[in-house]
Amino acid sequence: MTDSTSWLQEELKKVEVWEKCQSDLWFWEKIGRWPFKFIDKWTPIFIQNKIGSLLDELGKYVQTGGSYLSTVSSLPSYFPGEEVTTLNEVAKLPLVSMDQATDKLTINRKRFATIQGASTGIGGIFTLSIDIPLLLGLQLKTLQDIAICYGYNPNDKEERLFIVKCLQFVSADIVGKQAILDQLSQFDNQDDSLKREVLSELQGWREVVFSYRDQFGWKKLFQIIPIAGLIFGAFINRSAINDIAEAGKMLYRKRRIIERLNSESEN
């Protein structure tokens, strides 16, 4: 089974509609930054230091993959019934199969994030410093696995750049979202100078981490309360994984669709 050109074009339009809908998040993102400005004034130093350590973690991730590297050995579990053992074979699968694998992955990660958020939310502010890096790691891992579902190798450094841009997209304001979408739409067509430009931009880790922190400000506000944080932590982490998985699916889906359309036009 192969994807027809007309069907791919229709699916591309759906992704573009999703991209336009991202502008509706601007108001809530602005509100999300207010509480954390207040929290900053009385948040214990050890928690602020933990958030600051994300700078180094993201830098290490782009350079080496850190401790989040996914492997293609798990491919059979993503595509039950499909005989795939390499990413090249995955890249040739119908888009529907890729979508189904991603949806299954998302359900499992949301379930895991719910349990993680509940367990770290029990201790309130004392376990919040543990929850933040764990959640970042789960987001990165989820994006890497989504990359695999669409036939891309997350172990490649350039692919890790794409993944961090996806993470940045979720936490950016509306102006930032549009700029990131423009970059990602040209990601596979960039010459060496443009790729170096993207890498240089990502050296400014503080912009990425601070926007990530601000977005979580109002969400984490209620998780600092012991016991009650269990409920808020479960909901917040589940929501965070849902958002990152949705963005990852749409952005990788668009990338794969465009590649197939370009390939068919060349033939």
Number of C-alpha atoms within 10 A of each C-alpha: 6 8 15 12 15 10 11 18 13 10 16 20 13 13 17 13 11 15 16 10 10 16 14 10 13 15 11 12 20 13 14 18 20 14 17 20 13 12 14 13 8 8 13 13 10 11 18 12 11 15 18 15 13 22 19 11 17 21 17 13 20 22 13 14 20 13 11 17 16 19 13 19 9 12 21 14 11 21 20 11 8 14 11 18 14 15 17 13 12 22 18 16 19 14 20 10 17 24 17 14 21 26 17 12 18 22 15 11 20 22 14 16 26 22 18 20 26 24 18 25 30 23 18 22 22 17 18 23 18 15 20 21 16 15 18 18 18 22 26 25 19 24 29 25 28 28 26 27 30 26 22 20 21 25 18 14 15 17 17 23 20 23 25 19 22 25 23 21 24 22 23 24 20 18 10 14 21 17 12 16 16 11 17 19 14 12 18 12 10 15 10 8 9 14 17 12 11 17 14 10 11 19 14 12 15 14 15 21 20 17 19 21 20 22 24 21 22 20 20 25 17 19 28 21 18 16 17 16 27 25 17 24 30 24 19 23 28 23 16 21 26 18 16 23 28 18 20 27 24 19 22 23 22 21 18 20 20 16 13 18 18 12 10 11 9 7 6
